[in-house]
């Protein structure tokens, strides 16, 4: 129907009049499509691995993203799938012990099962790219896997799609892999296993994660491991301590994992069982250029995947969808590096990659309260609508600004609770609570028109006014 057509550009007055004359209701028009972001900014690991290109695409409107590994000459591939909730594309094709380089790309994506369309988008774009090179009958082999980055952690339902996959593979380049809150790791998190009580109460310990990578060369052999950590368990460093234990604070004295597990299990036993959000996955790619028969490549994947239980605890639970792909370009012989030793090296790189996934947090805003005039506080009063219909109502109270959420507050706001907003800078307020989230009031032409929750990689916006 005409009324359901997507409109990528703002309608003109003429087009609006034409639609009205045709009897098309204006409210039926779809919002603008999200815009792919593919820039190479931020922390990254660099390496020398000819024949492999990496691209990322992100939707700020999510925020969410996808990460594409492109091998123009193809790779031999195997897989190891663990946990009880995987989401994959073409994984069965690489369980059949083919010795041929069947696959040209591996795609990791946010968006849960919806995000698998990013992988098919890569396949379709590779069809176009190969046709541009005169290879009109080329069939691209693409492996895909997804993480769950919707639900309790963000308001938006924007998910990666074929457009984002196409943009990411077009931007792919050699020797570079962005770290932290980039690509498929844009809204990854870890450690939800240890949350106790209602999500909005316990969210201070739900820490952001991301994607990480590590590389090493031994003689002619190149080996790299890349991972997107969205685990039920917590990331553990080589000293046995939890790497991140608070969402908005990168530093701090996090407990030993043994202590955290002991305390958590004692609480679960006292209350007779645990409940909590689900949807957790760690995605991993092991890449080498060493010649390996399929059996050795498959065992390499199993060995590395098993080792990752050191870096993430607990790992591969029934609520995780852990997927590992192992691929080789099959280019070099290295008799001095047997496959078992290769697996041991790759296992250490996998731990490095997990540790590298911890994102750089935005600079900590000052927590010292500041004083704003009554007129300035009054400018912030209003109702702000998030995606999905939830609203944050800001009002003045006895101690200053207060906020109350109506709808599903995700991990940020509990129902039927009033939050005090403490001013810490002009138009910047701290949500008084364990997570210490920040709200920025956004102005246009001097008037507050929206708010941004947690400015930075995980920013989410709400427009002033009632929900649509």
N, C-alpha and C positions, 0 to 999 in steps of 0.2 A: 504494500500500500504506500501511496505517496507520503502519507502522514507519518510513516515509520522510517523514512529515509534518513540516513545519517547526514549530518551537515558539518563538514570540517571547518568551515569559515563562518564567522558571524553573519547572519542574514541581513540583507539590505532592506530598506524601506520598500523598495519595489517588489522584492521577493516575498516579503511578508504580506503585502497587498494581494499579490498573485495567489498565495496560499489561502488567504481569506476568501477570495473570489471562488476558489475551487472547493471551498467548504472544509478545508483542512484545519483542525484546531491547532493553535500555536503551541499549546502545552504538549503536543505529541512529538515535537521535535527533540531529537536526541542531543545530549550535550556534546561539546567538541571532543574529539578523540584525544586521548593522552598523547604526549609528545615524547618520542624515544630520545634518551640521552645516552651518548656513546663516548663521551670525552675521556681522556686517559689521566685525569687528575687524581691526586691523592697518593698514599703510600703504595708501593708495588715491589714485588720481587722481580729482578731481571736475571736473565739466563741465556745461554747459548744452546738453542735446540732447533737447528734448521729443519724445516718441514712441518713445524707445528705453529699455528697462529692462534691467538686468543683474542676474543672480543667480548665486550660486555654491553648490555643495553639495560636501561632503567627507566621506569616511569616514576617521576617525582609525585605524580598524582596518587600513587599507591601508599607509601613508596614500596616498590617491589622491583625485581629485575631478573635477568637471565645472563648466564655465562656460556660462551660458545668456544669449544676447542675444535679447530679446523685443520685437517690433515689433507692437503690437496692430492697427495699421492696415495692416500689410503693407509689404513692400519689393520693388522690382525687384532682381534679383540676377544676378551673373555669377561665373565662377570661373576660376582659373588653377592648375592642378595640375602640380607639378614633382617631380623626384626619382623614384626607382624603387620606393618602397614606400608608396604612399598608402593610407589607409583613410577612405572617405567615405560619406555617405548623401545621396542625391538630387542629387549633383553633376551628373549628366547632365541633369536637368530644367532646370538654369539654363544649359546650353550651347545651348539651342534658340532663343535670341534672342527670348524673349517680352518684350513691352513692358509687361505687366501686373504689378502688385505681388503676385506669387504666394506669396511666402514670409513667414511670420510669426516665424520663429525661426532662429537659427544656434547650434549647440551644439558646443562643443569639450570633449573628454573624455579622461581617462587611460584605462588599461586595455586598450590595443591594440584589436583588433577587438571584444573583449567590450564595450568601452566604448561602442560604437555603440548599445547598448540604452538608454543614457541619453537619446539623441536621440529614440528611439521612445517612451521614457517621457515626454519633453516633449510629443510629439505627442498622446499619450493624455491627458495632463493638460490640454492646451489644449482637447481635446474636452470634457472635464468642465467646464472654466472657461467655455467658450462656451455650453454647455448651461445653466449656471447663469444666463447672461445671456439665455436664450431662443433662442439660435442652435443649435438641435438638429441641423441639417443641415450645420453648418460643417465643412469639411475643412482642417486646419492644414497648411501647407507648412513643413517643417522641414529645414534643411540640417545635416549633421553631419560631423565629422572628428575623428580620434583621434591621440593620441601613444602611444608604447610606453613605459610606466613600470613594467613588471614585469621579470622576468628577473634580470639581474645586480645590480640596484641595491637590491632589497628582497626580504625573505623571504615576506611575505604574498602570497596570490593573490587577495585581495579586490579587486574591480574595480567601477567605476561601473555602475549598472544603472537600470532604469526607475524604481525608487523614488527614487533620488538625483536623476535628471532632473526628476521631478515636484516634489520638494522645492525644487530650485533655481529652477524657473520660478515656483513659488508665492511665493518670497522675492524675486523680481526687483523692482528699484527704479530710479528715474531718477537720473541725474547722478552715478554712483558706479561705480568699477571698482577692485577690490582688486588690489594689486601683489604680486609675488614668489611665495612658496610658498602660493598660494591657488588654489582651483578646479582647472581642468585642469592648472595648473602646479604642483600640490602636490608632485609628486616628479619634476619635470622636471630634466634635467641637460644640460650642454653640454661640447664639447671632447674627446669620447672619441676622435676621430680622432688625437689626439696622444699617446694612451697607447701605451707600448711595453712589451712583455713581458707576463707573466701579469697578469690583471686585479687580483688582490689585491696585487701588487707595485707596480703603476703607479697605483693609485687615488688617490694624493695629488693628481694633476693633473686628476682628474675632478670638475669643480666643479658645484655645484647651480645650477640656473637657476629659471625660474618664468614668470609671465605679466606682461606690461607693456602700458601704454597711454599714448596722448598725444592731445591735442585742440587744435584751433585754430579760431577763427572769423574770417572775412574778409568784411566786409559782412554780407549775409544768409546767406552760405554757412557751414555748419558741416561740419567734417571731423574724423574721429577714426580712429585706427588702434589695434587691439588685437592682441596676439600672444602665443602660448605657445611658448617657445623650448626645444626638446628636441633640439637639433641635433647632428649629427656634428661639425660645425665649432665653432670657438670664437667667442665674442662679442668684437668689436673696437670700441674706442672711436674717437672722431674724430681722435685723434692716432696711430692705427695700432697701438696697444698692446692686448694681450689684457686684457680687463676683469677676469676672475677666473681664477686659475691654480692654486688649491688648494681642496679641498672645505670645510675647516673654518676657513679664514682668509680674511677679507674684504679685508684690506689686504696689501700686499706689492708688490715690484717685479716685476710680470709682464713678460715679454719683448715685444718688437715682434712682430707677426704675421709679418713678413717673415723674421725670424730664426728663429722657431719653425717655420715651413714649411721653411726651408732645412735646419735640423738634422734635422727629421723625415724629409724625403725622402732625405737622405743615409743615415740609418740604415736606411730601407726598402730602398734600393739595395744596401747591404752585406749584408743578410740575405736578399736575393732575393725580396722581396714582403712584404706586410703582412697580418696577420690580427688580428681583434678582434671585439668584440661588435657586433651590428647592432641596428637598431630605433631610428631617429632621425627626428624630424619637427619642423618649425616650422609652426605654424598661425597664420593671420593673417586679420583681418577689417578691411576698409576701409569706413567708413560716411560717407555725406554726405547732405545734404538738398537738394543742387543737382539741378535737372532735367537728366538726361542720357539721350540715346537709348541703347539697349542696346549699340550698337557702341562708343560712347565709354566706357560703363561697363566693358565688357570690356577696352578698351585701358588704362583707368585701373588695373585689376587687374594687367595684364601689366607696366605701367610700374613700379608700386610693388613688385611681386614681384621684378622684375629688380634694382631698386635695393638690395634687402636683401642682396645678395651683398657689399656694402660692410661691413655690420654683422656678418655671420656668414661666416667663412671656414674651410674651403670650404663652399659652399652648394649645395643641390639635387643632391647626389650620388646614386649608385645606391642608397645605403643610407639615404637620407632619403625621407620621404613628404610633402614640403612641399605645403601646400594654402592657397590664398588665396581668400576670398570677398569680392567687392566688391558693396555694396548701396547703394541710394539710396531715400530716402522720396519723392523727386521732388516737392518742395514749393515750391522757390524758383527763380526765374530770376536769373542773375547774368552778364550779357553781358561785364562787365569782368574776369571770371575764366575764360578759355578752359580747356578740358579738359586741355591739355598742362601749363599752369601749375598747375592743380589737382593733376595727377599729381606735379609736382615738389614741391609743398608736402606732399602725402601721403607722398611718399618720405622727406622729412626727418622727418616725424612717425613713420614706420615705424622709422627708426633710433633716434629717441628712445624709442619703445616697447620696442625690443629692449634698449636700455641700462637701461630701467626694470624689466626683468624680473629683474635680479639681486636675489636675495632678501636681506632683512636676516637675518644669521646670529645665532644665540643668543649671548648674552654669552660671551666667551672664558673658559673655566674657568682658574683659576690652574694653571700648569704646574710650580709649585714642589712637589716631593714633601713629603709630611707623614708623620709616624710614627704607626702604629696598633699597638695591642697584639697579641700573638700570639693572644689569645682573640678579639679582633675579627676578625682575618684568618681564623681558623678558621671563623667564622660564615658566611663567604662561600663556603666550599668546597662544591662540589656540581655537579650537571649541570643545565643549563638548556636547555629545548627550544624552538626557534623554529618558526614555521609551516613546514610542508613536511618536518619530520622531522630537520632538522639540529640538532646539539647542541653547546653550548659547555661543556666540562668545566673547571671551575676547581679548582685544587689548590694546595698550598703547595710552594714550591721553595726552593732555597738562598738566593734573593734576595727572597723574599716570595711574593705570589700569581702564579700562572702560569695560562694558559688555552690550550686546544687545541680546535680545531673538528673535528667529524666530520660529513661531508656536504658539501653545496654551500655554501661560505662566502660566496657572492656577491662583492661587491667589498670585503668587510671582512676575511675570513680566508682564508689559503691553506691547502691541505691539507698534513698532515704537518709542521706548524710549531708550535712552542711560542711563545706571546706572553707577555711580561712585563707585569703590570699594576701600575702605579705609583700608590699612593694620593695623591690631590691634595686630598681633603676627606673628611669622614665619609661613607662609603658611595659615594664617587665615585672612579673609577679611570681613569687614562689608559692606553690600549692603546699600548704602546711600539712605534712604527712610523712610517713616513713620513706616513700620513694623520692621525695623532693623533686617532683616534676615542676616544670617552668611554663608559664603562659605569657606569651607576648601579645599585646594588643596592637593590631596593625591598622595604620591610618591611610586614608586616601583623601587628598585635598584637605588635610587637617582634621578629618573626622574618622573616628574608629569604625571600621567596616567589617573587621574579621578578627579572629584570634588564631595564633599558631601555638599548638601544644608541643613543647620540647623542640625549639628551633635547632636545626642540625640535620644529620642524616635520616632521622626518624620523624621528621616534622609532619604534623597533621593539622589541617586547617579547618575552621568552622566559620561560616559566614553569619553576619549579624542578621537577625530576622527569624521568623518561624520556619520550621522544617518544610521542605517542599513536599 
